[in-house]
Amino acid sequence: MTDVTSLDTSSAAGNREGQLTAPTIQYLVAMPNPESHLFEVTLRVQGWSEPVLDLKMPVWTPGSYLVREYARHLQDFSSLSGDRALPWRKLSKNHWQIETNSVSDITVRYRIFANE
């Protein structure tokens, strides 16, 4: 299985007792048309409190000595909070930054081609 994305949660939110709490992260990975080799990925983040969210995709697989460049196969990236689109930008070949304006619930969707 390939890592499809990782979430930088280094900015954890605090709770009422002053303890750090991490956001809740859920992935839904579907392949409705296997012959297309496209996975549909939905990432849902709940409890986010920072103005931006950074997403990074690995360029290699543990145990492999090859650079794979998985991000080049990514398509149709979008980010939402409810029905409202959140602005995002691609900072590098494998790094996306979403302007959350501190909304707490964020949904990211994309498709990724996988033929290995």
DOLUM-544005 format. One record per atom (N, C-alpha, C, O, CB): x, y, z; residue in one letter. Coordinates in steps of 0.05 Angstrom, whole numbers, plus 5000, padded with zeros to 4 digits. Last residue first. Glycine has a CB too. Example, Ala and Ser with C-alpha at 12.3 -4.5 7.8 and 13.67 -1.06 7.14 Angstrom:
<nodes>
525749555142s527349795143s525850015157s526850235161s528249885114s526448865156a524649105156a526449345156a528549345169a522649115181a
</nodes>
This chain:
<nodes>
501950074803e504049884811e502949694831e504349514841e506450034823e498750494789n498850274770n501050074778n502049934760n499150374742n494651004808a496450804819a496450554801a494350424798a495650724848a492951684812f493351454795f495351264807f497451344816f494251544766f488351984855i491151924850i491351664833i490051464839i492751894876i484352554871r484552284859r487552244853r489052424847r482852264832r481952884930y483552864906y483452584895y482552394909y486552944912y479753324981r479153104962r481153114939r481953334930r476253124952r478853505048v480653525024v479953275007v479753055017v483753525032v475453885094t475353655077t477153695053t476853905039t472453585069t475454115161i476554145134i476353875119i476953665131i479554245135i473354475215d472754235199d473654285170d472654465157d469754155201d474854975236s475654735250s475154475234s476554275239s474154715276s478155545209v475755375210v476555105222v478855015218v474355335182v482555885204s481955765230s479255625231s478255585253s482155975250s483455965151n482356185166n481256085193n479256185203n480056325150n485955605118t483555515132t482055745146t479755715153t484255305153t489155515062e488455745079e485855675093e483655695081e488256015063e493454985052i490655065052i490355305071i491155285094i488754835059i498754775012q497954925036q495155035032q494555165012q500055165041q502354194993w500054374989w499454515015w499754405036w497554204980w507753874964h506954034987h504654224979h504954394962h509354194999h510753664923n509353484940n508253614965n507853494986n511153254949n513154064893k512053834879k510353654896k508753504886k514253674866k510554634930s512754484917s511454244904s509054204905s514954414937s505854904940l508355034947l510854894934l512855024929l508755044976l499755034916k501754824915k504554964918k505355124901k501654654888k494455294955r496555324935r498555094938r498954984959r497955594939r487555454967w489955294971w491955364950w491355474929w489354994971w481455674998p483755714980p486155554987p486755515011p484456014979p475855255004l478055395018l480355434999l481055244984l478955225043l468955294990a471655234981a473655394997a473255625003a471955294950a463655085029r465255315021r468055225014r469455085029r465455525044r460554715052d460154755023d462054965012d461955024988d457254825017d465254515099g462354505092g462054525062g463254365047g460754735106g470654715070s469654715097s466654735094s465554945086s470754955115s475354405024l472754525031l472454535062l473654395077l470454365019l479554324968s479354344997s476754505004s476154704991s481854485010s482153884917s480354094926s480254094957s480753884970s477454054915s485353624860f485653704888f483553914895f483254114880f488453804894f485653324810d483153434821d483253494851d481353424865d480853244815d490952844820q489052994803q486853114820q486153004841q487952814780q497552574823l495252694837l493552864818l494653024803l496152854862l502252404803h499852264795h497352364808h495152244804h500251964801h506152694828r505752744799r503252604788r502252674767r508252664783r506552474879a504952714875a504452774845a502452904839a506252954888a510452064878y507551994877y505852244870y503752204857y506751884904y516151974867e514652214858e511652164856e510452214835e515752314831e519951584880r517551514865r515951744854r514551714835r515851344882r526551404884v524751634888v522351584869v522751544845v526151914881v528550784912l527750944889l526051184897l524351154914l526350774868l529450424950y531450624946y530950804922y532650944913y534150484943y524750214999s525450244970s527550464968s527450664982s522950304953s523750245052g524849995042g525550005013g526849815003g522849775047g518350695044p520250575062p521150295051p519450135042p518950535090p518251064983t516950854999t518950735018t521150675009t515650634981t518051764968w519251504968w517551314985w515851405000w522151524978w515652244975v516752194948v518051924946v519151854925v518752414941v509452375010p512152265008p513052234979p511352194961p512351985022p506152995013m506052715003m508952615001m510652754990m504552694975m503253435059k505553355044k505253055036k504252895052k508153395060k499754015077l499553725070l501953665053l502653805034l496853665055l498254495125d500154395106d499854095102d499853945121d503054465115d493654985137l494054695140l495954615118l495454655094l491354535139l492955605174v493655445150v494055155157v494555085180v496355565137v491055785223p490255925199p490955785173p489755835152p491356195198p488755255268e490755435257e489855565231e488055455218e493355265252e485354875287s485055145298s487155345287s487255575296s485255145328s481354295277w483554455269w483154745279w480954845279w483954455237w477253935286g478654045309g481154205302g482854245319g479453825328g478153465234q476353595253q477953695277q479753565286q474053405262q479153315168v480453405192v478453545209v477153735200v482953585185v478852815120r477252995137r478853055162r479652875176r474452875143r480152655055l481352695081l479752895096l479153115086l484352795077l478952205005t477752415020t479052425048t479152215061t474552385023t480851974942v481652004970v480152244982v480152464970v484752044973v480251494895e479051734904e479451764934e478551594949e475951744897e484851214850f483751204877f482551484883f483751684875f485951134899f484950944787l484751184802l483451134829l481251024831l483151394787l484950534750h487250554767h487350814783h489450904793h489850534751h480650414718s481850674714s484450714730s486050894724s479950894722s478749924737e480149924711e481550194705e483350204688e478249864688e475950054784p478649944785p480149954759p482649974759p478449664795p472250534802n472750414775n475550304774n477350444765n472350634753n472350664856p469850584844p470150464817p468450304808p468050824843p475850624906m476650574878m474250474863m473950244858m479050364876m477351034963a475550874947a476750844919a478351004910a472651004945a478551215028v479851155002v478050954987v477350744997v482751025007v478351685076l476551495061l477951465034l478351655019l473551605059l481051845139y481451805110y479351625099y478551425113y484251695104y481152335190q479852095178q480452085148q480352295135q476752095184q483452605250i483952565221i482752315212i483152095223i487052565216i482653095299t481852825289t482252815259t481352995245t478852775297t488353455326p485853435310p485253145304p486952975305p486153595284p490553375394a491053365365a488453355351a486453245361a492853115358a491453785450t489853585436t490353595406t490553815395t486753615442t494753945510l494753955480l493053725470l493153495480l497653925469l491254235565q492854025553q492654045523q490754145512q491753745563q488054605589g490654695581g492454475569g494754525563g492054815604g482854455596e484754405619e487554485612e489454445628e484654115626e480454555547r479854725570r481754685593r482154875609r477054665579r485954455500n483254415509n482754585534n484554745542n482654115515n489554695442g489254655471g486454605478g484554705465g490454885486g491854375382a490154565396a490154505425a490654275433a487254555384a498354325351a496054205365a494454425380a495654615389a496953985384a501954355301s500554565316s498054445329s495854465317s499854805298s503453905274s505254005295s504054225311s504954285333s507854105282s501253585236t499553665259t501253775281t500653745305t497853425269t501253485171d502953625191d501153725214d499753925210d504653855178d499552875143l498553135154l500453245174l501153095193l495753095165l500752555082s501152575110s500352855119s500453045103s504152515118s498152105032t498852375042t499452355072t498752165085t496552565037t498651585017v497451764999v497852055007v497952234991v494551714996v503251065016d502351295031d501151495012d502451574993d504651415048d501050454986t502450704984t501450915003t499050935006t502350804955t501749775000m500050005000m501850255000m503950255013m498150005024m
</nodes>
